[in-house]
Amino acid sequence: MSEDILVLIFMHLSPEDLILASPVCRLWSLLARNMLWKDYGATLSQVVARLQGPTVFKAQDNDGRKLGLVEKDAWLAFNEHHAETLRYLTLDVPLSQNLCDLLKQFVSDADNPGLPFPNLRALSIRPKAMNRADNAEFMSTLRYILTSPLVSFMIEFHGPSQTICVDTILQELTDLAPRLRHLKVLQTSSFGNFSGGFGAFKELTRLQISDITYPAWKSLEGCPKLEEVVLYYNGDLWADLAEIAGIVTLPSLHTLRLDVQSQSDAFSVVYIYPILMKTVMPLLRILQLDTKNQWLQLQRVMLRLQGDSPLIEELTSWHQYLDTSVMVEHLVPFDHLTSLSLILFSRGGPLKDAHVEYIAQKLPRLRELSFRSGESSGDVGLSDASLIALVRHMPLLKKIHVELDLQDFVSPAHIDPHPSVQELEIGVSNLSDEVSPAFASFLATMYPNVGTSSFSVANAFGRVDQLNIPIAIINAFSKAREGDTR
């Protein structure tokens, strides 16, 4: 395992385990789940002090605990030892005051002027439950950190009581971070749309934003390097964008994602399509659609895309309550696709081996293929027969991500290799200790040239006894070839 890329996810580790693990970490991630931070306060400062030049620091508190108040020693230790090497900083905390307290630990004081992070390139923060009293302090702290040489900035608001206007934050970015290449500003509650312009961001290549207005969309013409746009629908977006037909020109744009945030608004994907068709669709190479439960609307979009977007090579689609068999049939027009990713959520009907066989026959040029289920939905229940179908029909395939149900797995007598595959990501369910060695041998034989592989076991969260299953698979790969196996 490479010591340069190790992410620690600690849930049941003791403070002593953390200290032992810290010397091998260069990419450092803190994911706090099912634990009390107060039990780790002193430990974290020791861990941080022993890290070997981290470039990434991620503090995430998913359980609503007061991150930033009980471990100040850890943040101070990090600032003391690693401020100059930090390149990526992610802070996801539930309370705005905690966020301000945490940010303060990273900035220089009056006796030590200068940039808080001279090499910081990416900042991602997700304040929650922001109230009006916190605005001034939050913006003051954020304004100071923006003096770092950022090229990526992401902020995502959560909660019903947001009061900071997006316009204010974007104006600060325009003044302090005009070199941004990646910008993401999202909110889950309506508290003002961005009405300003993006023209100052001449280096911007990727934009993710919700509730964009027509003037803001029009201003994107001032971003000559813009390649990717992600639109999240929360308000009257489509009514605003209805004015842009034939007006906005984005010549560098090649990737578009339309993300519908509620099922009732899914029709908007079709409503806005004729508008976008005249502006950006003819140039697209990558399209991502979240159509929720509107499979009929998806059908209409797919048929239109065949003629209107001849350059599309990569398609990602999210589905909920979807008739799987109908969905698969409407992928046929995309016989020139090189990358296909389908994410199926609950109640959509499971993807079957026959569907995979159908896709494999119709899309022989694919180089990347991914079938995933939504959050714990279990709607992808493929077997090893799907992998065998891919061998027969997809000789160019290089990357596979599938989820397999191996309850009835029996290793075939003859296994045809799939030598083109270089990257493999597999999730398994119903895999017993008895079956895992045979399945590992099956994979090792089928994929002799895999250099990167990843395995996960369903329903094994927190069960240490289940770790021997992916370990057995990893060991089989390690014995069969050299590569990055994790």
C-alpha positions in Angstrom: 0.0 0.0 0.0 1.4 3.4 -0.9 2.2 5.5 2.1 1.4 8.6 0.1 -2.3 7.8 -0.3 -3.7 6.6 2.9 -7.0 7.8 4.2 -7.9 6.9 7.8 -11.5 6.3 8.6 -11.6 5.7 12.3 -14.8 4.6 14.1 -13.7 2.1 16.7 -9.9 2.8 16.9 -8.4 3.5 20.2 -6.3 6.7 20.8 -3.2 4.4 20.8 -4.1 3.0 17.4 -4.3 6.5 16.0 -0.9 7.4 17.2 0.6 4.2 15.8 -1.0 4.9 12.4 -0.1 8.5 12.1 3.6 8.2 10.9 2.5 6.6 7.6 -0.1 9.2 6.7 0.6 12.0 4.2 -3.0 12.3 2.9 -4.9 12.8 6.2 -8.7 12.5 6.6 -10.7 12.7 9.8 -14.1 11.2 9.4 -15.9 11.2 12.8 -18.7 8.8 13.2 -20.0 7.0 16.3 -17.3 8.5 18.6 -16.9 11.1 21.2 -14.4 13.8 20.2 -13.7 14.6 23.8 -12.1 11.2 24.2 -9.6 12.0 21.4 -8.8 15.6 22.0 -5.3 15.1 23.4 -4.6 12.2 21.0 -5.3 14.2 17.9 -2.7 16.8 18.8 -0.1 14.0 19.1 -1.3 12.4 15.8 -1.2 15.7 14.0 2.3 16.5 15.2 3.6 13.2 13.9 2.1 13.4 10.4 4.7 13.4 7.6 3.9 16.6 5.7 0.2 16.2 5.0 -1.2 18.0 2.0 -4.9 17.2 2.8 -6.8 17.8 6.0 -10.5 16.9 6.2 -12.5 17.5 9.4 -16.0 16.1 9.2 -18.5 15.7 12.0 -21.5 13.8 10.8 -23.0 13.2 14.3 -23.5 16.9 15.2 -20.8 16.9 17.8 -19.0 20.2 18.6 -16.0 19.8 16.4 -13.6 22.7 16.9 -14.3 23.3 20.5 -12.9 20.3 22.2 -9.9 19.6 20.1 -8.3 23.1 19.7 -4.9 21.6 20.7 -5.1 19.4 17.6 -5.8 22.3 15.2 -3.1 24.4 16.8 -0.7 21.5 16.4 -1.6 21.2 12.8 -1.1 24.9 12.2 2.3 24.8 13.9 3.6 21.7 12.0 1.9 21.7 8.6 0.5 25.1 7.7 3.1 25.5 5.0 2.5 22.1 3.4 -1.4 22.2 3.4 -2.9 22.2 0.0 -6.5 21.0 0.5 -8.7 21.9 3.5 -12.2 20.5 4.0 -14.3 21.5 7.0 -17.8 20.1 7.5 -19.2 21.1 10.8 -22.8 21.5 12.1 -22.6 24.8 14.0 -21.5 28.1 12.5 -19.8 29.3 15.7 -17.8 26.0 15.8 -16.8 26.7 12.2 -15.6 30.2 13.1 -13.7 28.9 16.1 -12.1 26.2 13.9 -11.1 28.6 11.2 -9.5 30.9 13.7 -7.1 28.2 14.6 -5.7 28.2 11.1 -5.1 31.9 10.6 -2.1 34.0 11.6 -2.3 36.2 14.6 -1.1 39.8 15.0 2.4 38.8 16.0 2.8 36.4 13.1 1.5 38.2 10.0 1.3 36.7 6.5 -0.8 34.2 4.7 -2.5 31.6 6.9 -1.6 28.9 4.3 0.9 30.0 1.7 0.3 26.9 -0.4 -3.4 26.3 0.1 -5.1 25.6 -3.2 -8.5 24.2 -2.3 -10.9 25.1 0.4 -14.3 23.3 1.0 -16.6 24.3 3.9 -20.2 23.4 4.7 -21.6 25.6 7.5 -24.9 24.6 9.0 -27.5 26.3 11.0 -26.0 29.7 10.3 -27.8 32.6 12.1 -27.6 36.3 11.6 -25.4 36.9 14.6 -22.7 34.8 13.1 -22.5 36.6 9.7 -20.0 39.2 10.4 -17.5 36.9 12.2 -17.9 34.2 9.6 -17.3 36.6 6.7 -14.4 38.3 8.4 -12.7 34.9 9.0 -13.4 33.7 5.5 -12.1 36.9 4.0 -8.8 36.4 5.7 -8.4 32.8 4.4 -9.2 33.9 0.9 -5.9 35.7 0.8 -4.4 32.2 0.2 -3.7 31.4 -3.4 -6.8 29.4 -3.9 -7.7 27.8 -7.2 -10.7 25.8 -5.9 -13.4 27.1 -3.5 -16.5 25.2 -2.4 -19.2 26.3 0.1 -22.4 24.5 0.7 -25.0 25.8 3.1 -27.4 23.5 5.0 -30.4 24.2 7.2 -33.5 26.3 7.2 -32.1 29.5 8.7 -29.5 30.7 6.2 -29.0 34.4 6.1 -25.7 35.0 4.3 -26.4 36.1 0.8 -24.6 34.2 -1.9 -24.0 37.4 -3.7 -21.9 38.6 -0.8 -19.6 35.5 -0.8 -19.2 35.6 -4.6 -18.3 39.3 -4.5 -15.6 38.5 -2.0 -14.3 35.8 -4.3 -14.3 38.1 -7.2 -12.1 40.6 -5.3 -9.8 38.1 -3.5 -9.7 35.0 -5.6 -10.0 35.9 -9.3 -7.7 32.9 -10.2 -10.3 30.3 -9.2 -10.5 27.4 -11.6 -13.2 25.5 -9.6 -16.2 27.2 -7.9 -19.1 25.5 -6.1 -21.8 27.5 -4.2 -24.9 25.6 -3.1 -27.7 26.1 -0.7 -30.5 23.9 0.4 -32.9 26.7 1.3 -33.8 29.7 -0.8 -32.3 32.8 0.6 -31.4 34.8 -2.5 -30.2 34.0 -6.0 -26.8 35.1 -7.3 -27.5 38.1 -9.6 -24.0 39.2 -10.2 -21.5 38.1 -12.9 -18.8 35.5 -13.3 -16.8 37.5 -15.8 -14.0 38.2 -13.4 -13.1 34.5 -13.2 -11.0 34.3 -16.4 -9.4 31.0 -15.3 -12.7 29.3 -14.3 -13.0 25.8 -15.8 -15.7 24.2 -13.5 -18.8 25.7 -12.0 -21.3 24.1 -9.6 -24.2 26.3 -8.6 -27.9 26.3 -7.6 -30.6 28.8 -8.4 -28.6 30.6 -11.1 -30.3 33.6 -12.7 -30.3 34.6 -16.3 -27.8 37.5 -15.9 -25.4 35.2 -14.1 -25.7 32.6 -16.8 -25.1 35.2 -19.4 -22.0 36.4 -17.6 -20.4 33.0 -18.2 -19.6 34.2 -21.6 -16.8 36.1 -19.9 -15.2 32.8 -18.7 -13.3 31.7 -21.9 -11.9 28.5 -20.3 -15.2 27.2 -18.8 -15.5 23.4 -19.6 -17.9 22.0 -17.0 -21.2 23.2 -15.5 -23.3 21.5 -12.8 -26.8 23.0 -12.3 -28.8 22.1 -9.2 -32.5 22.9 -9.5 -34.0 24.3 -6.3 -36.1 27.3 -7.5 -37.4 29.0 -10.6 -34.2 28.1 -12.5 -35.9 26.9 -15.7 -38.1 29.9 -16.0 -35.1 32.2 -15.8 -33.1 30.1 -18.3 -36.0 30.0 -20.7 -34.7 33.4 -21.9 -31.3 32.2 -23.0 -32.2 30.3 -26.2 -29.8 31.2 -28.9 -28.2 34.0 -26.8 -25.5 32.5 -24.6 -22.4 31.1 -26.3 -20.1 28.8 -24.3 -17.6 27.5 -26.8 -15.3 25.6 -24.4 -18.1 23.8 -22.5 -18.0 20.0 -22.9 -19.6 18.7 -19.7 -23.0 19.4 -18.4 -24.9 17.9 -15.4 -28.6 18.7 -14.8 -29.4 17.7 -11.2 -33.1 17.8 -10.3 -33.4 18.1 -6.5 -37.0 16.8 -6.2 -39.1 14.2 -8.0 -41.9 16.7 -8.8 -39.5 18.9 -10.8 -38.1 16.1 -12.9 -40.1 17.2 -15.9 -37.9 20.3 -16.1 -35.1 18.3 -17.6 -37.2 17.9 -20.7 -38.5 21.4 -20.4 -35.1 23.0 -20.5 -33.6 20.6 -23.0 -34.7 22.5 -26.2 -33.2 25.6 -24.7 -29.8 24.1 -23.9 -29.8 22.3 -27.2 -29.4 25.6 -29.1 -26.5 26.8 -26.8 -24.4 24.0 -25.4 -25.7 20.6 -26.5 -23.9 20.4 -29.9 -20.5 20.7 -28.2 -21.1 18.3 -25.2 -18.8 15.3 -24.8 -20.0 14.4 -21.2 -23.6 14.5 -20.0 -24.9 13.7 -16.5 -28.6 13.6 -15.9 -30.5 13.1 -12.7 -34.1 12.5 -13.7 -35.4 10.9 -10.5 -38.6 9.0 -11.3 -39.3 10.3 -14.7 -38.2 7.5 -16.9 -40.6 8.5 -19.7 -39.0 12.0 -19.8 -35.6 10.3 -19.8 -36.7 8.3 -22.9 -37.6 11.6 -24.7 -34.3 13.2 -23.8 -32.3 10.1 -24.9 -34.0 10.2 -28.3 -33.3 13.9 -28.8 -29.7 13.5 -27.8 -29.0 11.0 -30.6 -29.2 13.7 -33.2 -28.5 16.9 -31.3 -25.4 15.9 -29.4 -23.3 13.8 -31.8 -20.1 14.2 -29.8 -21.3 12.7 -26.5 -19.0 10.0 -25.4 -19.6 9.8 -21.6 -23.1 9.4 -20.0 -23.9 9.3 -16.3 -27.5 8.9 -15.2 -29.2 8.7 -11.8 -32.6 7.0 -11.6 -35.2 6.4 -9.0 -38.5 4.4 -9.3 -37.2 3.5 -12.8 -38.4 0.7 -15.1 -35.0 -0.8 -15.6 -35.8 -2.7 -18.8 -37.2 0.4 -20.5 -34.2 2.4 -19.4 -31.7 -0.1 -20.9 -33.5 -0.1 -24.2 -33.2 3.6 -24.6 -29.4 3.5 -24.3 -29.2 1.9 -27.7 -28.9 5.2 -29.6 -25.6 5.8 -27.9 -23.7 3.2 -29.8 -20.7 5.5 -29.8 -20.4 5.8 -26.1 -17.0 5.1 -24.4 -18.2 5.6 -20.8 -21.5 4.6 -19.2 -22.4 5.0 -15.5 -25.9 4.1 -14.1 -26.9 4.8 -10.5 -30.1 3.1 -9.5 -32.0 4.0 -6.4 -34.7 2.1 -4.4 -37.8 0.7 -5.9 -36.5 1.0 -9.4 -36.3 -2.7 -10.1 -32.9 -4.5 -10.0 -30.5 -4.5 -12.8 -30.2 -8.1 -14.1 -27.5 -10.0 -15.9 -29.7 -10.0 -19.0 -29.6 -6.1 -19.0 -25.8 -6.2 -18.8 -25.6 -8.7 -21.7 -27.9 -6.4 -23.8 -25.7 -3.3 -23.0 -22.5 -5.2 -23.7 -23.8 -6.2 -27.2 -25.1 -2.7 -28.1 -22.1 -0.7 -26.7 -19.0 -2.6 -27.7 -16.8 0.6 -27.7 -17.2 1.2 -24.0 -13.9 1.8 -22.1 -15.5 2.5 -18.7 -18.6 0.9 -17.3 -20.2 1.4 -13.9 -23.4 0.0 -12.4 -24.2 1.2 -8.9 -27.1 1.1 -6.5 -28.3 4.1 -4.5 -27.8 4.4 -0.8 -28.4 0.9 0.7 -31.0 0.2 -1.9 -29.5 -3.1 -3.1 -31.0 -2.6 -6.6 -27.9 -3.9 -8.4 -27.9 -7.6 -7.9 -25.7 -8.8 -10.7 -23.7 -12.1 -10.7 -20.4 -13.3 -12.1 -22.4 -14.0 -15.4 -22.3 -10.2 -16.0 -18.5 -10.2 -15.9 -18.4 -13.1 -18.3 -20.7 -11.2 -20.7 -18.4 -8.2 -20.6 -15.5 -10.4 -21.6 -17.3 -11.7 -24.7 -18.6 -8.4 -26.0 -16.4 -5.5 -24.7 -12.8 -6.0 -25.8 -11.8 -2.4 -25.2 -13.1 -2.1 -21.6 -10.5 -0.7 -19.2 -12.5 0.2 -16.1 -15.3 -1.7 -14.4 -17.3 -0.8 -11.3 -20.1 -3.3 -10.4 -21.9 -4.7 -7.4 -22.4 -8.4 -7.4 -24.6 -10.8 -5.4 -22.6 -14.0 -5.0 -25.0 -16.1 -3.1 -25.0 -18.8 -5.8 -21.4 -18.2 -7.0 -19.7 -21.3 -8.4 -16.3 -20.8 -10.2 -16.7 -21.9 -13.8 -14.5 -24.6 -15.2 -13.1 -22.4 -17.9 -12.4 -18.7 -17.4 -11.7 -16.4 -20.4 -9.4 -13.5 -19.4 -10.3 -9.9 -19.9 -6.8 -8.4 -20.6 -7.9 -4.9 -21.5 -9.2 -4.2 -17.9 -6.8 -2.1 -15.9 -9.0 -0.8 -13.1 -11.5 -2.9 -11.1 -14.0 -1.8 -8.4 -16.3 -4.4 -7.0 -18.8 -4.5 -4.2 -20.0 -7.9 -3.1 -22.9 -9.2 -1.0 -23.6 -12.8 0.2 -20.0 -13.7 0.0 -19.0 -16.3 2.6 -15.6 -17.3 4.0 -15.9 -20.6 2.1 -16.6 -18.9 -1.3 -14.2 -15.9 -1.1 -11.0 -17.9 -2.0 -12.7 -19.3 -5.2 -14.1 -15.9 -6.1 -10.6 -14.3 -5.6 -9.0 -16.8 -7.8 -11.8 -16.2 -10.4 -11.0 -12.5 -10.5 -7.3 -13.0 -10.6 -7.6 -15.3 -13.6 -10.1 -13.1 -15.4 -8.2 -9.8 -14.9 -4.5 -10.5 -15.3 -3.6 -6.8 -16.1 -5.5 -5.0 -13.3 -3.2 -2.4 -11.7 -5.8 -0.8 -9.4 -8.5 -2.6 -7.6 -11.0 -1.8 -4.8 -13.3 -4.2 -2.9 -16.2 -3.7 -0.5 -18.5 -6.0 1.4 -22.2 -5.2 1.9 -23.7 -5.2 5.4 -20.2 -5.5 7.0 -20.1 -2.1 8.5 -18.4 -2.3 11.8 -18.0 -6.1 11.7 -14.3 -6.9 12.1 -15.0 -10.5 11.3 -15.9 -9.6 7.8 -12.6 -8.0 7.0 -11.1 -11.4 6.1 -13.2 -11.5 2.9 -11.8 -8.5 1.0 -8.4 -9.3 2.5 -8.5 -12.7 0.9 -9.4 -11.1 -2.5 -6.6 -8.6 -2.1 -4.1 -11.3 -1.2 -5.0 -13.3 -4.3 -4.4 -10.2 -6.5 -1.1 -9.5 -4.8 0.2 -13.0 -5.5 -0.9 -12.9 -9.1 0.6 -9.6 -10.2 2.3 -6.4 -9.1 0.1 -3.3 -8.8 -1.7 -0.8 -6.6 -4.2 -3.1 -4.8 -6.1 -1.6 -1.9 
